[in-house]
Amino acid sequence: MDGSNAAKRLTLDVEGMTCAGCARRVERALAEAQGVQSASVNFAARTADLELDPDADAEGPIRAVREAGYDAAPKKSWAERTGASDAEQSSHGGSDAHNPGEASTAQLVFAAALTLPIFTIEMGGHVFAPLHDAVMDTIGRPALNWVFLVLAGLAQFGPGRIFYTHGLPALLRGAPEMNSLVMLGTSAAWGYSAVVTIAPGLVPESAQGVYFEASAMVVTLILLGRWLEARARGRTGEAVRKLLSLQARTARVRRNGETVELPVDEVQPGDEIEIRPGERIPVDGEVMSGRSHVDESMISGEPVPVEKAEGDPLTGGTVNGSGALVLRACAVGEDTVLARIVAMVEQAQGAKLPVQQLVDRVTSVFVPIVIGLAALTFAVWLIAAGSLSAALINAVAVLIIACPCAMGLATPVSITTGTGRAAQMGVLFRKGDALQTLSRVKVIAFDKTGTLTEGKPTLTDLHTADGFTDNDALQLAASVEGRSEHPIARAIVAAAEDGGLSLEDASEFQADAGYGVTARVTSRSVSVGSARHMARLNIDTGPLSDAAAALQKAGKAALYLAVDGQAAAVLAVSDPLKPSAKAAVRALKARGIETVMITGDAEAPARAVADRLGIEIIHAEIAPGDKAHTVKVLRERFGVTAFAGDGINDAPALAEADVGLAMAAGTDIAIESADVVVMGEDLTRVADAFALSRATLTNIKQNLFWAFGYNAALIPVAMGALVPFGGPALSPIFAGAAMAASSVCVMFNALRLKGFKPAGATP
């Protein structure tokens, strides 16, 4: 499929969803909308991620959402989001919810103020008899019922009207959801009590009880639960808000011979930007002039500022030190590293893990089943006990207790919190399902150069054959390698330049990936490469083989130089191990994950490096094109497989692995092929990614156990199943409290992931 036919991505903010059933309904409506190829709705984030036909726009999906009874709008652009005031950002997800289906602080306080007198008098009278006697003597039951009718009615149709505005249309469409349950339950309790108060003659004297406290308390408790849930959910998105806050708001741009301060979204590639000491870098670019140290910890995680001078890259969101710099803008807006990081985090947070599929199937039929159970409860109690009030109260309790909110929140809030915490640790999940797959990985294969090692090799040894001097050999090798971008080639060129040698022009340059290079230098045929490369050229390396073997045994990469078909020298290049490599391997092994090294180096130097790291399985002399096949072989042997790499030639292996982890210091191609991006150079973050993945999946399982277990245990109690055996019934008040508490418990359990500590070398 060419780029012109590729699917378009669109993210919508969806308002009005209050339970997992709502999310399921929106997702189904979007999936059936014209032009939508796929749709995934995240109940916790209140967003919908869509893939659209190339010629489709947002109007169709938005119309489908509105027809389903909700509202939607395209997610704000990068400029709109980063241009928001600090107050707007801090209030996002705060105590005052912006979702029409949620409760604001004012609504909650008003409902509580109306409910408190009813609860104090009615429930307090049962606990403290003198209070009951005093109220009955001064006011009397009939007048008190009228007071309660007004107070409970104001709560029911004031703050509680949100249950009607969302629940009634859903019920009339034949697709009831959580609001429908609350609406039916509280309306039944308040309506029955209103009939008893206004026209008591219509109700048998034995059934003339009122339940205003139940209707008012349920409304207040559910609003309280939603208010707490909204606050907790706001905290799950804290990682993204912190990332957004790193974006500078303005930039001082040189325009038409003068410097003007502009909003950062007006900066264009090529603009020259002045950056004062202590300021945040506004966009990605490179230093034109000046010298300073820049705090790049938000990107690399490294606390030590990095020295920057002319020609060095700068990343938007990092902080300038004590020097003044002039920056040439290279990437702006959504093309910056910071914007791409935010996009990756949000994409992962909006993903739907395989474990969510079970939840979706259950919640799609849950609410209709609950309404059926409530009707059954009413009928059984009315027939068996002959009590209209008992039948009503138990049916209301069933409707209230069975809210599927906790089930809908169980998975997405953990994903949002877990991936947000990962981003703060320098681990970016590009694909949400990698979060679950990573927890099942049995083996991880590491590319060597640039992943386990620094990727900055240096020339350490040079042994020449008879008839060649060190300088001649090094000059010829460097002249050929000067045409290559390989790290080893750069090491040879750097050694020649440091030795004061000038490079000759090389023509007819040919590179054989994974083997070596060949060119003509001053009419001589010169080749540099591995023993395999020499064998392909039928060049005898025998006179230098002992020297090469000794170098390889010492853990150095040995390369041969051949001139006019004759072995001329063997050069040794050493690439230092990353300081964190050994600790990362040890931490992975402690978690039961097998570690493997894949490299194009010869067996001897590869084994020397592996022994230093504690890696027992190596695949040496692997050509770049064969890395993906090696990953496939590892999967057949061990099971679910991960691969960590950083180069262009790692892209096929990253894509082939069940989970590909790219080091962010690597190439864009490698990063685009990966499922997880590890920022900076600290390899212990790879181990932390595994640990956080397992912690998140454990958290999800805890949430699901609580959500499903809560409903499975309390619905029968609400139906009165324990009453015939001397057990208790479940008051609608306690049902409302338990229902609200279930969602809040799930939210706060997920928030425990915010306290996840990077393990590093400690499992």
Secondary structure, 3 states (H helix, E strand, C coil): CCHHHCCEEEEEEEECCCCHHHHHHHHHHHHCCCCEEEEEEECCCCEEEEEECCCCCCHHHHHHHHHCCCEEEECCCHHHHHCCCHHHHHHCCCCCCCCCCCCCHHHHHHHHHHHHHHHHHHHHHHHCHHHHHHHHHHCCHHHHHHHHHHHHHHHHHCCCHHHHHHHHHHHHCCCCCHHHHHHHHHHHHHHHHHHHHHCHHHCCHHHCCCCHHHHHHHHHHHHHHHHHHHHHHHHHCHHHHHHHHCCCCEEEEEECCEEEEEEHHHCCCCCEEEECCCCECCCEEEEEEECEEEECHHHHCCCCCEEECCCCEECCCCEECCCCEEEEEEECHHHCHHHHHHHHHHHHHCCCCCCHHHHHHHHHHHHHHHHHHHHHHHHHHHHHCCCHHHHHHHHHHHHHHCCCHHHHHHHHHHHHHHHHHHHHCCEEECCCHHHHHHCCCCEEEEEHHHHHECCCCEEEEEEECCCCCHHHHHHHHHHHHCCCCCHHHHHHHHHHHHCCCCCCCEEEEEEECCCEEEEEECCEEEEEECHHHHHHCCCCCHHHHHHHHHHHHCCCEEEEEEECCEEEEEEEEECCECCCHHHHHHHHHHCCCEEEEECCCCHHHHHHHHHHHCCCEEECCCCHHHHHHHHHHHHHHHCCEEEEECCHHHHHHHHHCCEEEEECCCCHHHHHHCCEEECCCCCHHHHHHHHHHHHHHHHHHHHHHHHHHHHHHHHHHHHCCCHHHCCCCCCHHHHHHHHHHHHHHHHHHHHHHHHCCCCCCCC
